[in-house]
Amino acid sequence: MMSAREHAAIDDEISAYCKRLFFTDAISDLCGSAGTPKQIEFLRDALKAEITRRDENRKTRLIKRARFPVYKTFEGYDYHSVKLPPALTKAELEGVDFIEKRQNLVLYGPVGVGKTHMAIAAGVEACMKGYRVQFYTVTELVLKLAEARKSGTLERLRNTLNSLDLLILDEWGYVPVDRDGSELLFQVISDSYESKSLILTTNLEFSKWGGIFTDEQMAAAMIDRLVHHGHLLIFEGTSYRMQHALMRQTAAQPEETT
């Protein structure tokens, strides 16, 4: 026999599930007035299962739309090459708390030390929490912006980018960008300022950004917007890919005979 307290608790669950599924209160009211205990429990479990199914489908869609080049998570991530700033803990990073605060992350260091892995892992976790995420290399985004301007769809693309919660820009400064591309990229950074979070991966120190983006003042304005509400994570060490390539080469060498 279900107690009055248990009945009330299940009624509350059903009411909450109905709200999440955009159902009317009539279902909850009907259960309370005419449902048997078994019927009420069954309905509660069915609504809960439907919410779980929809949540999983939404996560899958968000991850697909983010267009990550590979799927990465924080599980087993090696932090030995990373220096986190005092204002950002590992738990806050892996929990993507910075997105709610509309803060940016600049991941700086040489190639092959885990910057892109971290950026993708943060993006995947953001999708799992229901945030809208998009991943681009900087070259890809500049080309996409230039094509959109040429075809007259730049405003639509900017609106799409503005609807995101997190924009990940990989390989920032790896390839020089012409003045038109720099101006388009600056618009994206300006649009993002205090409205969403950015993650940038770069091997280029701030003092050299002017040479890549053709204009010192524009580069300084970008830096100003990125660091005002941002964290700088410094990566050091030898390329992970290079280390493992050398290990394979060493393993493949035949032993010397005497």
C-alpha positions in Angstrom: 0.0 0.0 0.0 1.4 3.4 -1.0 1.4 5.9 1.8 0.1 9.4 1.4 3.6 10.9 1.5 4.8 8.5 -1.2 1.7 9.3 -3.3 2.4 13.0 -3.0 6.1 12.6 -3.9 5.2 10.6 -7.0 2.6 13.3 -7.9 5.3 15.9 -7.6 7.6 13.9 -9.9 4.9 13.5 -12.5 4.1 17.2 -12.4 7.7 18.1 -12.8 8.2 15.6 -15.7 5.0 17.0 -17.4 6.4 20.5 -17.3 9.7 19.4 -18.9 7.8 17.6 -21.6 5.4 20.6 -22.1 2.4 18.6 -21.1 -0.6 20.2 -19.3 -1.3 19.8 -15.6 -4.4 17.7 -16.5 -2.3 14.5 -16.6 -1.0 15.1 -13.1 -4.5 16.1 -11.8 -6.1 13.0 -13.4 -3.5 10.7 -11.7 -4.2 12.2 -8.4 -8.0 11.8 -8.7 -8.4 8.5 -10.6 -5.1 6.7 -10.9 -4.3 3.5 -9.0 -0.9 3.3 -7.2 0.4 1.0 -9.9 -0.8 3.2 -12.7 0.7 6.3 -11.1 4.1 4.5 -10.7 4.0 3.3 -14.3 3.3 6.7 -15.6 6.1 8.2 -13.5 8.5 5.7 -14.9 7.3 6.1 -18.5 7.7 9.9 -18.3 11.1 9.7 -16.7 12.3 7.3 -19.5 11.0 9.6 -22.2 12.9 12.5 -20.6 16.1 10.4 -20.5 15.6 9.4 -24.1 15.1 13.0 -25.2 18.1 14.2 -23.2 20.4 11.6 -24.8 19.1 12.4 -28.3 19.7 16.1 -27.6 23.3 15.4 -26.5 23.9 13.4 -29.6 22.6 16.1 -31.8 24.7 18.8 -30.1 27.9 16.8 -30.4 27.1 16.1 -34.1 26.4 19.8 -34.8 29.6 20.9 -33.0 31.6 19.1 -35.8 34.5 18.0 -33.6 37.3 16.5 -35.8 37.5 13.6 -33.3 35.7 12.6 -30.1 37.8 13.4 -26.9 36.9 13.5 -23.2 38.8 14.4 -20.0 38.9 10.8 -19.0 42.6 9.9 -18.5 43.7 13.4 -19.6 47.4 14.0 -18.6 47.8 17.4 -17.0 51.6 17.1 -16.5 52.3 19.6 -19.3 49.6 22.1 -18.3 49.8 25.1 -15.9 46.4 26.2 -14.8 45.9 29.8 -13.7 45.1 30.3 -10.0 41.5 31.4 -10.8 40.6 28.2 -12.6 40.6 24.8 -10.9 40.7 21.5 -12.7 37.2 20.7 -11.5 35.9 24.1 -12.9 37.6 23.4 -16.2 36.3 19.8 -16.5 32.9 20.9 -15.4 33.0 23.8 -18.0 31.9 26.3 -15.3 33.5 29.0 -17.3 30.7 28.9 -19.9 28.0 30.0 -17.5 30.3 32.9 -16.6 30.9 33.6 -20.3 34.7 33.4 -19.7 37.3 32.5 -22.4 40.2 30.0 -22.3 43.4 30.7 -24.2 45.4 27.4 -24.5 49.0 28.5 -25.3 51.9 26.2 -26.0 53.9 24.2 -28.6 52.2 21.8 -31.0 51.4 18.3 -29.8 51.1 18.9 -26.1 47.3 18.4 -25.7 45.8 21.8 -26.4 43.3 20.5 -29.0 42.5 17.5 -26.9 41.6 19.7 -24.0 39.5 22.1 -26.2 37.5 19.2 -27.7 37.0 17.5 -24.3 35.7 20.8 -22.9 33.4 21.1 -25.9 32.1 17.6 -25.6 31.4 18.1 -21.9 29.6 21.4 -22.8 27.4 19.4 -25.2 26.6 16.8 -22.6 25.4 19.7 -20.4 23.1 21.0 -23.1 25.3 23.9 -24.4 25.5 24.8 -28.1 29.1 24.4 -29.3 30.9 24.8 -32.6 34.5 23.8 -33.5 36.5 25.4 -36.2 40.2 25.7 -37.1 40.8 29.4 -37.6 41.6 28.8 -41.3 38.2 27.1 -41.8 36.3 29.8 -40.1 38.0 32.6 -42.0 37.3 30.8 -45.3 33.7 30.3 -44.3 33.3 33.9 -43.3 34.8 35.1 -46.6 32.5 32.8 -48.6 29.5 34.0 -46.7 30.3 37.6 -47.3 30.8 36.9 -51.0 27.4 35.1 -51.2 25.6 37.6 -49.1 24.9 35.3 -46.2 27.4 36.8 -43.7 24.7 38.2 -41.5 23.1 34.8 -41.3 26.4 33.1 -40.4 27.1 35.7 -37.7 23.7 35.1 -36.2 24.4 31.4 -36.1 27.7 32.0 -34.4 26.0 34.4 -32.0 23.5 31.7 -31.0 26.3 29.5 -29.6 27.3 29.1 -26.0 30.9 28.1 -26.8 33.0 28.7 -29.9 36.2 26.7 -30.2 38.9 28.2 -32.5 41.8 25.8 -33.1 45.2 26.6 -34.5 45.0 30.3 -33.8 47.9 32.1 -35.5 49.3 28.9 -37.2 48.7 30.5 -40.6 48.8 34.2 -41.4 45.5 35.8 -42.1 45.1 38.7 -44.7 43.5 42.0 -43.7 40.0 41.1 -44.9 40.2 37.8 -43.0 41.5 39.6 -39.9 38.6 42.0 -40.0 36.0 39.2 -40.3 37.7 37.3 -37.4 37.7 40.5 -35.3 33.9 40.8 -35.9 33.5 37.3 -34.5 35.6 38.1 -31.4 33.7 41.4 -30.9 30.3 39.7 -31.2 31.4 37.1 -28.7 32.6 39.5 -26.1 30.6 39.0 -22.9 27.9 37.1 -24.8 29.5 33.6 -25.0 32.7 31.7 -24.2 35.6 31.1 -26.6 38.4 28.6 -26.4 41.5 29.3 -28.5 44.4 27.0 -29.0 47.6 28.8 -30.1 51.4 28.4 -30.2 51.8 32.1 -30.7 52.5 34.5 -27.9 50.4 37.6 -27.6 53.3 39.9 -28.7 53.4 38.2 -32.1 49.7 38.4 -33.0 50.1 41.7 -34.8 52.4 40.0 -37.4 49.9 37.3 -38.1 46.8 39.4 -38.3 48.4 42.3 -40.3 47.4 45.0 -37.9 48.8 45.7 -34.4 45.9 47.7 -33.2 43.4 45.1 -34.4 45.4 42.3 -32.7 45.6 44.4 -29.5 41.8 44.8 -29.6 41.3 41.1 -30.0 43.6 40.3 -27.1 41.9 42.9 -24.9 38.5 41.3 -25.5 39.8 37.8 -25.0 41.7 38.3 -21.7 39.2 40.7 -20.0 37.1 37.7 -19.0 39.6 35.0 -19.7 42.0 32.4 -18.4 45.5 31.7 -19.9 46.5 28.0 -19.7 50.1 27.4 -20.5 51.3 24.1 -22.0 54.9 23.0 -21.9 56.9 20.0 -22.9 57.6 17.9 -25.9 55.1 16.9 -28.5 53.1 13.8 -27.5 53.0 12.7 -31.1 56.7 13.2 -31.6 57.5 11.3 -28.4 55.5 8.3 -29.6 56.9 8.5 -33.1 60.4 8.3 -31.7 59.4 5.5 -29.4 58.2 3.5 -32.4 61.4 4.2 -34.3 63.5 3.1 -31.4 61.4 -0.1 -31.0 61.8 -0.9 -34.7 65.6 -0.7 -34.6 67.3 -4.1 -34.7 69.5 -4.9 -31.8 73.2 -4.6 -32.4 75.1 -7.9 -32.6 78.5 -8.4 -31.1 
